[in-house]
Amino acid sequence: MSKVSVLVVDDATFIRDLVKKGLRDHFPGVQIDEAINGRKAQQLLGRQDVDLILCDWEMPEMSGLELLTWCREQERLKTTPFIMVTSRGDKENVVQAIQAGVSDYIGKPFSNEQLVTKVKKALSRAGKLQALAASAPPKMLSSGGFANDSLAALTGGKAEVVKPSAPTPPPATAAAPSAAPAPAAVSKAPAGRGQGQLRLPGGSMACVIKALSLKEALLVVKRGEPLPQVLESAVLDLEQGEAAETARLNGYLHAVAAFEPKPDSEWLQLTFRFVDRDPQKLDYLSRLIARGTAQKHFVPGA
């Protein structure tokens, strides 16, 4: 029986590695090929057949939508399962992909379980799941919550993430951090005018941009549950300008630390490392840095 083959297309090495590791951990017999953009994927598809395509939307040279359109014009690729893996979750973008013939959609950031579920669904429809399931391990690698899935994918499930012990629920309101009778001083929100939305596999949170560069962003978020994890994949949504131009920047959490010098800090400082190599996004980021520096929204050069 021939191996089931999957093509992973993304200009970000981190995302490709995350997807490949997740697939190999759950389906050890799968054959994986990769391409850094739609043009390279087009060349590869011209030489060989694949059973499934997992593709990013925004890439240099040829976008995922352009690759999808081309695939549906090719007789032998018309019915090949094509899953768009992207941070573009707006209704108009989803409709555009559906009209072009997309098989399914995975929104960034995604968890290992979400990825595997979508892959199983697509291959089941194509009649390829049985071949893939024959070599699958009896147990899923990731058994924890969404917050730790990206870390598990990168470490093979060998790293243990220490979770904070759940505090005793106060009788009146969940906002009280302790049962101490003395009123605690309320921490003020960190200063900063640059605003954004950080999307994690377990949910979204508003953030303040303290510093920004082409490489990374220094963010401050209000502490909540679950805590953000190092190496967790994420998407940073930035909206700037009079036209409300929005950039969806893909990346991962490179560092997580307390913003205040105390163990019960209400605020966390996150180092968000970008993984996009799309010239259009880099150009937008450059303009955003220049505009933010001029308006003193944040410190340049994170």
Residue pairs with C-beta under 8 A, 6 or more apart in sequence:
1 131
1 134
2 131
3 29
3 30
3 31
3 131
4 27
4 29
4 30
4 31
4 51
4 52
4 123
4 128
4 131
4 132
5 30
5 31
5 32
5 33
5 48
5 49
5 50
5 51
5 52
6 23
6 30
6 31
6 32
6 33
6 50
6 51
6 52
6 53
6 54
6 119
7 32
7 33
7 34
7 35
7 41
7 44
7 45
7 50
7 52
7 53
7 54
7 55
8 16
8 19
8 20
8 23
8 32
8 33
8 34
8 35
8 54
8 55
9 34
9 35
9 36
9 37
9 38
9 40
9 41
9 53
9 54
9 55
9 56
9 59
9 64
9 67
10 16
10 19
10 34
10 36
10 55
10 56
10 59
10 85
11 36
11 37
11 56
11 59
11 60
11 276
11 277
11 278
12 56
12 250
12 275
12 276
12 277
13 275
14 233
14 251
14 252
14 275
15 56
15 85
15 108
15 233
15 250
15 275
16 34
17 154
18 150
18 153
18 154
18 233
19 54
19 85
19 115
20 32
20 34
21 153
21 154
21 156
22 112
22 115
22 116
22 153
23 30
23 32
23 115
23 116
23 119
24 30
24 32
25 112
25 137
25 141
25 153
25 156
25 157
26 112
26 116
26 136
26 137
26 140
26 141
27 119
27 132
27 135
27 136
28 135
28 136
28 137
29 132
29 134
29 135
29 136
30 132
30 135
33 44
33 48
33 50
35 41
35 43
35 44
36 59
37 59
37 60
37 61
37 62
38 55
38 59
38 61
38 62
38 63
38 64
38 66
38 67
38 70
39 61
39 62
40 61
41 53
41 55
41 62
41 67
42 62
42 67
42 70
45 71
45 74
45 77
49 76
49 80
50 80
51 80
51 81
51 123
51 126
51 128
52 80
52 81
52 82
52 83
52 119
52 122
52 123
52 126
52 128
53 67
53 71
53 80
53 81
53 82
53 83
54 83
54 85
54 106
54 119
55 64
55 67
55 68
55 82
55 83
55 84
55 85
56 64
56 84
56 85
56 86
57 63
57 64
57 65
57 84
57 85
57 86
57 87
57 88
57 93
57 97
58 64
58 86
58 88
58 248
58 276
58 278
58 280
58 281
59 278
60 277
60 278
60 279
60 280
64 84
64 86
65 84
65 96
65 97
65 100
68 82
68 84
68 97
68 100
68 101
68 102
69 100
69 101
71 77
71 78
71 80
71 82
71 101
72 78
72 100
72 101
78 101
79 126
80 126
81 103
81 104
81 122
81 123
81 125
81 126
82 101
82 102
82 103
83 102
83 103
83 104
83 105
83 106
83 118
83 119
83 122
84 97
84 102
84 104
84 105
84 106
85 106
85 108
85 110
86 93
86 105
86 106
86 107
86 108
87 107
87 108
87 109
87 199
87 235
87 237
87 248
87 250
88 94
88 248
89 107
94 105
97 105
103 122
103 125
104 118
104 121
104 122
106 114
106 115
106 118
108 199
108 233
108 235
108 248
108 250
109 150
109 199
109 200
109 201
109 232
109 233
109 234
109 235
109 250
110 201
110 233
111 142
111 146
111 149
111 150
111 201
112 141
112 142
112 149
112 150
112 152
112 153
113 140
113 142
113 146
113 149
114 201
116 140
120 129
120 132
123 129
123 132
141 152
141 153
141 156
141 157
142 148
142 149
142 152
142 153
142 157
144 152
144 161
145 202
145 226
146 200
146 201
146 202
146 226
147 200
147 201
147 202
147 226
147 227
147 228
147 229
147 232
148 161
148 229
148 232
149 201
150 201
150 229
150 231
150 232
150 233
150 252
151 159
151 161
151 229
151 230
151 231
151 232
152 159
154 231
161 229
163 226
163 227
164 227
167 177
167 178
168 179
170 176
170 179
177 184
177 264
177 266
178 184
178 264
187 260
187 265
187 266
187 267
189 208
189 222
189 267
190 208
190 210
190 220
190 259
190 267
192 208
192 209
192 210
192 220
192 297
192 298
193 295
193 296
193 297
193 298
194 208
194 209
194 210
194 212
194 292
194 297
194 298
195 206
195 207
195 208
195 209
195 239
196 206
196 207
196 208
196 209
196 217
196 219
196 236
196 237
196 238
196 239
197 204
197 205
197 206
197 207
197 236
197 237
198 204
198 205
198 206
198 207
198 219
198 221
198 234
198 235
198 236
198 237
198 270
198 272
199 234
199 235
199 236
199 237
200 228
200 232
200 234
201 232
201 233
202 226
205 221
205 222
205 224
206 221
206 222
207 219
207 220
207 221
207 236
207 270
208 219
208 220
208 221
209 217
209 218
209 219
209 238
209 292
209 297
209 298
210 218
210 219
210 220
210 269
210 298
210 299
210 302
211 217
211 218
211 298
211 299
211 300
211 301
211 302
212 218
212 285
212 288
212 289
212 292
212 298
212 299
212 300
212 302
213 289
213 300
213 301
213 302
214 274
214 282
214 285
214 286
214 289
215 273
215 274
215 302
216 251
216 254
216 271
216 272
216 273
216 274
216 302
217 236
217 249
217 271
217 272
217 274
217 302
218 269
218 270
218 271
218 272
218 299
218 302
219 236
219 269
219 270
219 271
219 272
220 259
220 267
220 268
220 269
220 270
221 228
221 267
221 268
221 270
222 266
222 267
222 268
223 265
223 266
223 267
223 268
227 256
227 268
228 234
228 253
228 256
228 268
228 270
229 253
229 256
230 253
230 254
230 255
230 256
231 252
231 253
232 252
232 253
233 250
233 251
233 252
234 250
234 251
234 252
234 253
234 272
235 248
235 249
235 250
235 251
236 248
236 249
236 251
236 272
237 246
237 247
237 248
237 249
238 246
238 247
238 249
238 288
239 245
239 246
239 247
240 247
240 288
240 291
240 292
241 291
245 284
247 281
247 284
247 285
247 288
249 274
249 276
249 281
249 285
250 274
250 275
250 276
251 272
251 273
251 274
251 275
251 276
252 272
252 273
252 275
253 270
253 271
253 272
253 273
254 271
254 272
254 273
255 270
255 271
256 268
256 269
256 270
256 271
257 268
257 269
258 265
258 267
258 268
258 269
259 265
259 267
259 268
259 269
260 266
260 267
271 302
274 285
276 282
289 300
291 297
292 298
292 300
293 300
